Amino acid sequence: MKNKKPMKDLPEVKLFNKYIDGKSIALAVSGGPDSTAMMQIAAFSKKIKNSNVTVIVVDHGLRKESKNEAEIVCQNAKLLGFKFKTLKWDGVKPKTRIQEIARKTRYKLITSWCKKKGIEKLFLAHHLDDQVETFFMRLGKGSGVDGLAVMSFVTETSTLKLVRPFLEIPKTRFIKILDTSNLEWISDPSNFNSDYKRSRIRKILPILSKEGINSKQIGLVIKRMRLAKDALDTQTSFLLEKYLSNVDNVAYFLNKNLLKVSAEKEILLRVLEKIFMNISGSIYPPRRNKLEHILSWILENNNVAAKTLTGVVVRKRKNEFIFYREPEDCYKSVNIRPLTSRYSCWDDRFFLKANKSNNLQIRALGDVGITILKEERILKRQGFQNVPLSAWKTVPGVWSKKRLISVPTLGYCKQKDLKIYIKSNKII
């Protein structure tokens, strides 16, 4: 590698090192100049071992060159001494909203793989130019503070942290770093395709820059929006701590007294957003118009007892609102086997580990499990601990084929020498 020794002191390397703690990480790499430069920055770092880095590339299949491009990424990773993994996007490809759907599918494939491997941090190569383009796209949609704050340096999900160290670094810095490397990178033709809004915005930015509306100024606006967002989030966290409770992270209870102390619509929407994201395990918040519809229903006197949104049920009660995972949505989660070496995530909500390796499977308790627990008088007709049976259906059950062995959230276990350890996401 050329000039590796002096390059370890690059500002970009220091930014990368800020988020390194000695544990294994993954780099999401498309093969373009940005993510390829991130690979090189990781290689310059003296704070992480090469064996703790896995480069992940998605063969999206949207263009005939995608397979070859994924191979180039793997060759670069091998050259740098990193492990690598190619994930393939199978199935029918979209004909509209291609970039949006491709981005969400790519995130889902990569984050799911990280979850299975117990990787806690996924590094992304977004930079200042990405921030500016996204700012204008969201401005065009009428976004509020959160949207105009654009991306955060760290986004926490129920399974891992998405880390973006380079949000204040211009793309030109990445190109300079690549000029010092031996890495091959790919120019994606879709970046210049005027059919996509981001490409059209990219073309008008030089014109705006002549009027003083440049990356530096937009970056300053983004910083200020982020500060405003942080202040709102602090107030939201305070109210969640005071007015939200839960039972084993199966169901959440929002005290109606919250509505008496906070009439601010923006704060109430944020409270709901946090709850829905935590229960669904989604990295994306619900659409604002749908969230506003739920809030209107909460504030109104009506005879509608329940609503659903993003796979979450919310029900009105006398003094509270109860939120829990929608059973039908939960049943779609992939069944997993408990490991003894580390926790495995199930349904983006629960992490489980066993003390011994048996032929066991973790899947939702469901109707069959509810029937078993009712027969054993662990659950009653009205549920348990103020949580309805429909919510208990969504908890993880440990099964041996059709036999229910354990329900960790209820302390139920039919096998004396078996121990199942369980913990849940802690976003709220």
Secondary structure, DSSP 8 states (H G I E B T S, - for coil): -TTHHHHTT-HHHHHHHTT--SS-EEEE--SSHHHHHHHHHHHH-SSS-GGGEEEEEEE--SSTTHHHHHHHHHHHHHHHT-EEEEEE--S---SSSHHHHHHHHHHHHHHHHHHHHT--EEE----HHHHHHHHHHHHHTT--HHHHT---SEEE-SS-EEE-TTTTS-HHHHHHHHHTS-------GGGG-TTSHHHHHHHHHHHHHHTT--HHHHHHHHHHHHHHHHHHHHHHHHHHHHHEEEETTTEEEEETTHHHH---HHHHHHHHHHHHHHHHT-SS---HHHHHHHHHHHHS--S--EEEETTEEEEE-SSEEEEEE-HHHHTTS--B---SSS-EEETTTEEEEESS--S-EEEE-HHHHHHHHHHTTSSBTTBBTTB-HHHHTTSEEEEETTEEEEEGGGTEES-TT--EEEEE----
